[in-house]
Amino acid sequence: MRADASLGEFETTVKPLWLQAQAGDEAAYHHCLGLFSSRLRGYFRRRMASTPDEVEDLVQETLLALHLQRGTYDASSPVSAWAVAIARHKLVDLWRRRGRHDNLHDAIDDVDEHLLGTAPDDGGAARDLEQLLQELPAAQRQAIVLTKIEGLSTAQAASQTGASESAIKVQVHRGLKRLAELVRAVGVA
């Protein structure tokens, strides 16, 4: 069987299920994730023959991304193409994190120990974060600082601010979403 015929059969099976899942059908959603996971395993195995132990982690990362990005799916497009695009991005992210070739890295035994000292932090990251946080409304900024930076629980942050736990969760979610938009905008500029 040709690969494109197989892809057509997969699309024919998964698209109606995905549309049902998008409409709130939980059983269809779980079925889709099962279909995607087996398809993703094959996709990643072919591309990661030298690191087969990382395939399952990448499948799980991609499934999570599919879940988080499900609102970006355009029903006029093939769902399999959308999923493969996300999988490709996850694979590229992994290659960037690890470096494409393991032999580019020195073995830890070959590293000169006094080269392991760290350079003093110039505060650039903290300054950048502070600038980004200043772009948020005060409630979102405070919720993120308390929960994500200071490490308070949602209940503790709610107690400290007088807001409800639900309000803190909403503010954190909206704030993180806005921060991601700001970071993407800076990356494009």
TITOR-112796 format. One record per residue (C-alpha): residue number from 1; x, y, z. Coordinates in Angstrom, 1 decimal, decimal comma, m for minus. Layout:
BEGIN
+-----+--------+--------+--------+
: num :     xx :     yy :     zz :
+-----+--------+--------+--------+
: NUM :      X :      Y :      Z :
...
+-----+--------+--------+--------+
This chain:
BEGIN
+-----+--------+--------+--------+
: num :     xx :     yy :     zz :
+-----+--------+--------+--------+
:   1 :    0,0 :    0,0 :    0,0 :
:   2 :    1,3 :    3,5 :   m0,9 :
:   3 :    2,0 :    5,9 :    1,9 :
:   4 :   m0,3 :    8,6 :    0,6 :
:   5 :   m3,1 :    6,0 :    0,3 :
:   6 :   m2,5 :    5,1 :    4,0 :
:   7 :   m2,5 :    8,8 :    4,9 :
:   8 :   m5,9 :    9,2 :    3,1 :
:   9 :   m7,4 :    6,3 :    5,0 :
:  10 :   m6,1 :    7,7 :    8,3 :
:  11 :   m7,5 :   11,1 :    7,5 :
:  12 :  m10,8 :    9,6 :    6,5 :
:  13 :  m10,9 :    7,8 :    9,9 :
:  14 :   m9,6 :   10,5 :   12,2 :
:  15 :  m11,2 :   13,7 :   10,8 :
:  16 :  m14,8 :   12,9 :   11,7 :
:  17 :  m13,7 :   11,7 :   15,1 :
:  18 :  m11,7 :   14,9 :   15,6 :
:  19 :  m14,6 :   17,1 :   14,6 :
:  20 :  m16,8 :   15,2 :   17,1 :
:  21 :  m14,1 :   15,7 :   19,8 :
:  22 :  m13,9 :   19,4 :   19,0 :
:  23 :  m17,7 :   19,5 :   19,6 :
:  24 :  m17,2 :   18,0 :   23,0 :
:  25 :  m17,5 :   14,2 :   22,5 :
:  26 :  m15,0 :   12,8 :   25,1 :
:  27 :  m15,1 :    9,3 :   23,7 :
:  28 :  m14,2 :   10,5 :   20,2 :
:  29 :  m11,4 :   12,6 :   21,7 :
:  30 :   m9,8 :    9,7 :   23,5 :
:  31 :  m10,2 :    7,5 :   20,4 :
:  32 :   m8,4 :   10,2 :   18,3 :
:  33 :   m5,6 :   10,5 :   20,8 :
:  34 :   m5,1 :    6,7 :   20,6 :
:  35 :   m5,0 :    6,9 :   16,8 :
:  36 :   m2,6 :    9,9 :   16,9 :
:  37 :   m0,3 :    8,2 :   19,4 :
:  38 :    0,2 :    5,1 :   17,3 :
:  39 :    0,7 :    7,2 :   14,2 :
:  40 :    3,2 :    9,5 :   16,0 :
:  41 :    5,2 :    6,6 :   17,3 :
:  42 :    5,8 :    5,4 :   13,7 :
:  43 :    6,6 :    9,0 :   12,6 :
:  44 :    9,2 :    9,5 :   15,4 :
:  45 :   10,7 :    6,0 :   15,2 :
:  46 :   11,6 :    6,6 :   11,5 :
:  47 :   13,2 :    9,9 :   12,3 :
:  48 :   14,9 :    9,0 :   15,6 :
:  49 :   16,4 :    5,6 :   14,9 :
:  50 :   19,6 :    6,5 :   16,8 :
:  51 :   17,6 :    7,5 :   19,9 :
:  52 :   14,6 :    5,2 :   20,2 :
:  53 :   14,4 :    5,7 :   24,0 :
:  54 :   13,2 :    9,3 :   23,4 :
:  55 :   10,3 :    8,3 :   21,1 :
:  56 :    7,7 :    7,8 :   23,8 :
:  57 :    8,6 :   11,1 :   25,5 :
:  58 :    8,2 :   12,9 :   22,2 :
:  59 :    4,9 :   11,2 :   21,5 :
:  60 :    3,6 :   12,4 :   24,9 :
:  61 :    4,9 :   15,9 :   24,4 :
:  62 :    3,2 :   16,0 :   21,0 :
:  63 :   m0,1 :   14,7 :   22,4 :
:  64 :    0,0 :   17,4 :   25,0 :
:  65 :    0,7 :   20,0 :   22,4 :
:  66 :   m2,3 :   18,7 :   20,3 :
:  67 :   m4,5 :   19,0 :   23,4 :
:  68 :   m3,3 :   22,5 :   24,2 :
:  69 :   m3,4 :   23,7 :   20,6 :
:  70 :   m6,7 :   22,0 :   19,7 :
:  71 :   m8,3 :   25,5 :   19,4 :
:  72 :   m6,0 :   26,3 :   16,5 :
:  73 :   m7,3 :   23,5 :   14,3 :
:  74 :   m9,0 :   24,8 :   11,1 :
:  75 :  m11,8 :   22,3 :   10,2 :
:  76 :  m11,3 :   23,0 :    6,5 :
:  77 :   m7,8 :   21,5 :    6,7 :
:  78 :   m6,7 :   17,9 :    7,1 :
:  79 :   m6,3 :   17,1 :   10,8 :
:  80 :   m3,4 :   14,8 :   10,0 :
:  81 :   m1,4 :   17,6 :    8,4 :
:  82 :   m2,1 :   19,8 :   11,4 :
:  83 :   m1,0 :   17,1 :   13,8 :
:  84 :    2,2 :   16,3 :   11,7 :
:  85 :    3,1 :   20,0 :   11,7 :
:  86 :    2,9 :   20,0 :   15,5 :
:  87 :    4,9 :   16,8 :   15,7 :
:  88 :    7,6 :   18,2 :   13,3 :
:  89 :    7,9 :   21,3 :   15,6 :
:  90 :    8,3 :   19,1 :   18,6 :
:  91 :   11,0 :   17,0 :   16,9 :
:  92 :   12,9 :   20,2 :   15,9 :
:  93 :   12,6 :   21,5 :   19,4 :
:  94 :   14,1 :   18,2 :   20,7 :
:  95 :   17,0 :   18,5 :   18,2 :
:  96 :   17,6 :   22,1 :   19,2 :
:  97 :   17,6 :   21,2 :   22,9 :
:  98 :   20,0 :   18,2 :   22,5 :
:  99 :   22,0 :   19,3 :   19,5 :
: 100 :   21,5 :   17,3 :   16,3 :
: 101 :   24,6 :   15,2 :   16,8 :
: 102 :   25,6 :   13,7 :   20,1 :
: 103 :   29,3 :   13,6 :   19,1 :
: 104 :   29,4 :   17,4 :   19,2 :
: 105 :   29,3 :   17,2 :   23,0 :
: 106 :   32,4 :   16,3 :   25,1 :
: 107 :   32,1 :   13,5 :   27,5 :
: 108 :   31,9 :   14,8 :   31,1 :
: 109 :   35,2 :   13,0 :   31,9 :
: 110 :   37,0 :   15,0 :   29,2 :
: 111 :   35,9 :   18,5 :   30,6 :
: 112 :   38,5 :   20,5 :   32,5 :
: 113 :   37,0 :   20,9 :   36,0 :
: 114 :   37,8 :   24,6 :   36,4 :
: 115 :   35,9 :   25,4 :   33,2 :
: 116 :   32,8 :   24,3 :   35,0 :
: 117 :   32,5 :   27,5 :   37,1 :
: 118 :   29,5 :   29,7 :   36,2 :
: 119 :   29,7 :   33,2 :   35,0 :
: 120 :   27,9 :   35,7 :   37,2 :
: 121 :   24,4 :   36,4 :   36,1 :
: 122 :   24,0 :   39,9 :   34,7 :
: 123 :   20,3 :   40,0 :   35,6 :
: 124 :   19,3 :   40,2 :   31,9 :
: 125 :   16,7 :   37,4 :   32,2 :
: 126 :   15,2 :   38,9 :   35,3 :
: 127 :   15,1 :   42,4 :   33,7 :
: 128 :   13,4 :   40,9 :   30,6 :
: 129 :   10,8 :   39,1 :   32,7 :
: 130 :   10,1 :   42,2 :   34,7 :
: 131 :    9,5 :   44,2 :   31,4 :
: 132 :    7,2 :   41,5 :   30,1 :
: 133 :    5,3 :   41,4 :   33,4 :
: 134 :    4,8 :   45,1 :   33,3 :
: 135 :    2,8 :   44,7 :   30,1 :
: 136 :    0,1 :   42,7 :   31,9 :
: 137 :   m2,8 :   44,0 :   33,9 :
: 138 :   m2,0 :   44,3 :   37,6 :
: 139 :   m4,2 :   41,3 :   38,6 :
: 140 :   m2,6 :   39,0 :   36,1 :
: 141 :    0,9 :   40,2 :   37,0 :
: 142 :    0,2 :   39,7 :   40,7 :
: 143 :   m1,3 :   36,2 :   40,2 :
: 144 :    1,7 :   35,1 :   38,1 :
: 145 :    4,3 :   36,5 :   40,5 :
: 146 :    2,7 :   34,9 :   43,5 :
: 147 :    2,1 :   31,4 :   42,0 :
: 148 :    4,8 :   31,0 :   39,3 :
: 149 :    7,6 :   33,0 :   40,7 :
: 150 :    7,2 :   33,0 :   44,5 :
: 151 :    5,8 :   29,5 :   44,4 :
: 152 :    2,6 :   30,0 :   46,4 :
: 153 :   m0,3 :   27,7 :   45,9 :
: 154 :   m3,5 :   29,0 :   44,4 :
: 155 :   m5,1 :   28,9 :   47,8 :
: 156 :   m2,3 :   30,9 :   49,4 :
: 157 :   m2,3 :   33,5 :   46,6 :
: 158 :   m6,1 :   33,8 :   46,9 :
: 159 :   m5,8 :   34,3 :   50,6 :
: 160 :   m3,1 :   36,9 :   50,2 :
: 161 :   m4,9 :   38,9 :   47,5 :
: 162 :   m8,5 :   38,5 :   48,7 :
: 163 :   m9,5 :   37,0 :   45,3 :
: 164 :  m11,1 :   33,6 :   44,9 :
: 165 :   m9,0 :   30,6 :   43,9 :
: 166 :  m10,9 :   30,5 :   40,6 :
: 167 :  m10,1 :   34,1 :   39,9 :
: 168 :   m6,4 :   33,4 :   40,6 :
: 169 :   m6,4 :   30,5 :   38,2 :
: 170 :   m8,1 :   32,5 :   35,5 :
: 171 :   m5,7 :   35,4 :   36,0 :
: 172 :   m2,6 :   33,1 :   35,8 :
: 173 :   m4,0 :   31,4 :   32,7 :
: 174 :   m4,8 :   34,7 :   30,9 :
: 175 :   m1,5 :   36,2 :   32,0 :
: 176 :    0,6 :   33,3 :   30,8 :
: 177 :   m1,3 :   33,3 :   27,5 :
: 178 :   m0,6 :   37,1 :   27,1 :
: 179 :    3,1 :   36,6 :   28,0 :
: 180 :    3,4 :   33,9 :   25,3 :
: 181 :    1,9 :   36,3 :   22,8 :
: 182 :    4,3 :   39,0 :   23,8 :
: 183 :    7,3 :   36,7 :   23,6 :
: 184 :    6,2 :   35,5 :   20,1 :
: 185 :    5,8 :   39,2 :   19,0 :
: 186 :    9,3 :   40,0 :   20,2 :
: 187 :   10,7 :   36,9 :   18,4 :
: 188 :    9,0 :   38,0 :   15,1 :
: 189 :   10,3 :   41,6 :   15,4 :
+-----+--------+--------+--------+
